[in-house]
Amino acid sequence: MRTDTRSRMIEATVEALQRRGVAGMSFTEVLRSSGAARGAIYHHFPGGKAELVAEAATRNGEDVSGFLAALPADDPLGVVEAFLALVRPVVAASAGGGGCAVAAVTVGGNGDAEDDALRSIAASAFAAWGDRLAERLVAAGLAPEEAADLAALLLSLLEGAHVLCRAAGELGPFDRAARTAVELTRARYGGRRRDSAVAR
């Protein structure tokens, strides 16, 4: 947990975006959660809500990239299973009414320049997540194109599960998709290990 006021406000905004999205989050909620004084808003974020939301989405994207870059890469199936274990608690929060802070900045809005900037931040974050996943899959023995395709599938599973599980109020949609992802990976890549990939 970061301790400086600005970082606490960003973390509180990430949590607010997960629960309420951009339209539903308020400065009052962010201030209460972060323990910051009201004057801290424009001191740290002179651009107001748009700047605060942009910083939160960027920070969340970077944090997730770090987690993905640390996934074990013994074999492709291991990467997939580790990814699914990493994101399951996050999707569980969606089932309870939460969501993805990065995805939240792509929803709604007026189609103005601020919305375009937020969508660009989200696109960059998703691209970075795909790159980190693909890197782990390549390290586990997949060819780069295969790795990129499987990474895209896993991210689509994650973001789709956020929506489906939030609507259903339970983890069933994620668990079904996760089982299928594991079985498909095992069927196609289960025997391919890092040492055999190096030997090819």
C-alpha positions in Angstrom: 0.0 0.0 0.0 1.5 3.3 -1.0 1.5 5.9 1.7 1.7 9.4 0.0 -1.5 11.3 -0.4 -1.4 11.3 -4.2 -0.9 7.6 -4.4 -3.6 6.9 -1.9 -6.0 9.0 -3.9 -5.1 7.1 -7.1 -5.6 3.7 -5.3 -9.0 4.9 -3.9 -10.0 5.9 -7.5 -9.0 2.5 -8.8 -11.3 1.0 -6.2 -14.1 3.4 -7.0 -13.8 2.7 -10.8 -14.1 -1.0 -10.0 -17.2 -0.5 -8.1 -19.0 2.4 -9.8 -17.3 3.1 -13.1 -16.3 6.6 -14.3 -19.8 8.1 -14.1 -20.6 6.8 -10.7 -17.3 7.6 -8.9 -17.2 10.8 -6.8 -14.5 13.0 -5.3 -16.3 12.5 -1.9 -15.8 8.8 -2.1 -12.2 9.1 -3.1 -11.4 11.6 -0.3 -13.1 9.4 2.3 -11.3 6.3 1.2 -7.9 7.9 0.9 -8.1 10.1 3.9 -7.1 13.2 1.9 -8.3 16.7 2.5 -10.6 18.3 -0.1 -7.9 20.7 -1.1 -5.7 17.8 -2.2 -7.8 17.2 -5.3 -6.7 20.1 -7.4 -3.3 20.3 -5.7 -2.4 16.9 -6.9 -4.7 16.7 -9.9 -5.1 20.2 -11.4 -7.0 18.6 -14.3 -9.7 17.4 -12.0 -11.6 14.2 -12.3 -10.4 13.4 -15.8 -6.7 13.6 -14.7 -7.4 11.5 -11.6 -9.2 8.8 -13.5 -6.5 8.7 -16.2 -3.8 8.3 -13.5 -5.8 5.6 -11.8 -6.4 3.6 -15.0 -2.7 4.0 -16.0 -1.5 2.9 -12.5 -3.9 -0.1 -12.5 -2.7 -1.1 -15.9 0.9 -1.0 -14.9 0.2 -3.0 -11.7 -1.5 -5.7 -13.6 1.3 -5.8 -16.2 3.7 -6.4 -13.3 1.7 -9.4 -12.0 1.5 -10.9 -15.5 5.2 -10.5 -16.1 5.8 -12.6 -12.9 3.7 -15.6 -14.0 5.7 -18.9 -14.0 6.5 -20.1 -17.5 7.4 -23.8 -17.1 5.0 -24.8 -19.9 2.0 -23.2 -21.7 -0.6 -25.0 -19.5 1.2 -23.7 -16.4 1.0 -20.1 -17.7 -2.7 -20.5 -18.4 -3.5 -22.0 -15.0 -1.4 -19.4 -13.2 -3.2 -16.6 -15.1 -6.6 -18.0 -14.3 -5.7 -18.4 -10.6 -4.4 -14.8 -10.5 -7.5 -13.3 -12.0 -10.2 -15.5 -10.3 -10.3 -13.3 -7.1 -10.6 -10.2 -9.3 -13.5 -11.7 -11.2 -15.1 -12.8 -7.9 -15.2 -9.2 -7.0 -17.1 -8.6 -10.2 -19.7 -11.1 -9.2 -20.2 -9.0 -6.1 -20.7 -5.8 -8.1 -17.1 -4.8 -8.9 -15.4 -4.7 -12.2 -12.2 -3.9 -14.1 -10.9 -0.4 -13.5 -9.2 -0.2 -16.9 -12.3 -1.5 -18.8 -14.4 1.0 -16.8 -12.9 4.0 -18.6 -14.0 2.6 -22.0 -17.7 2.6 -21.1 -20.1 5.5 -21.4 -18.9 9.1 -21.9 -19.8 11.7 -24.4 -17.3 10.8 -27.1 -15.3 13.9 -26.4 -11.5 14.3 -26.3 -11.3 13.2 -22.6 -13.1 10.0 -23.5 -10.8 9.4 -26.4 -7.8 9.9 -24.1 -9.2 7.4 -21.5 -9.9 4.9 -24.2 -6.3 5.3 -25.4 -5.0 4.6 -21.9 -7.2 1.5 -21.7 -6.0 0.3 -25.2 -2.4 0.7 -24.1 -3.0 -1.2 -20.9 -4.7 -4.1 -22.6 -1.9 -4.2 -25.2 0.7 -4.3 -22.5 -1.2 -7.1 -20.7 -1.3 -9.1 -23.9 2.4 -8.5 -24.5 3.3 -9.6 -21.0 1.2 -12.8 -21.3 2.6 -13.5 -24.7 6.1 -13.1 -23.4 5.4 -15.7 -20.7 3.9 -18.1 -23.2 6.9 -17.7 -25.5 9.2 -18.4 -22.6 7.0 -21.5 -22.0 7.7 -22.8 -25.5 5.1 -21.3 -27.8 5.9 -19.6 -31.1 5.3 -15.8 -30.9 2.1 -15.8 -33.1 0.6 -18.7 -31.1 1.5 -16.9 -27.9 -0.1 -13.7 -29.0 -3.3 -15.5 -30.0 -3.6 -17.4 -26.8 -2.9 -14.2 -24.8 -5.7 -12.4 -26.6 -8.0 -15.3 -25.9 -7.2 -15.2 -22.2 -7.7 -11.4 -21.9 -11.0 -11.7 -23.7 -12.0 -14.5 -21.3 -11.1 -12.2 -18.4 -12.9 -9.1 -19.6 -16.0 -11.1 -20.7 -16.1 -12.8 -17.4 -16.2 -9.5 -15.6 -19.4 -8.6 -17.4 -21.1 -12.0 -17.3 -20.2 -12.7 -13.6 -21.4 -9.3 -12.6 -24.7 -9.8 -14.4 -25.1 -13.3 -12.9 -23.9 -12.4 -9.5 -21.8 -15.5 -9.3 -18.6 -17.1 -10.7 -20.2 -19.8 -12.9 -19.5 -18.1 -16.3 -15.8 -17.6 -15.4 -15.4 -21.1 -14.1 -16.9 -22.7 -17.2 -14.7 -20.6 -19.5 -11.7 -21.3 -17.4 -12.2 -25.0 -17.6 -12.5 -24.9 -21.3 -9.4 -22.7 -21.6 -7.4 -25.3 -19.6 -8.7 -28.2 -21.6 -8.0 -26.6 -24.9 -4.5 -25.6 -23.8 -3.8 -29.1 -22.5 -5.1 -30.7 -25.7 -3.0 -28.5 -27.9 0.1 -27.7 -25.9 0.0 -29.9 -22.8 3.1 -31.9 -23.8 5.2 -29.0 -24.9 7.7 -27.9 -22.3 10.4 -25.2 -22.3 13.3 -27.5 -22.8 11.7 -29.3 -25.8 11.0 -25.9 -27.3 14.6 -24.9 -27.1 15.6 -28.2 -28.7 13.4 -27.6 -31.8 
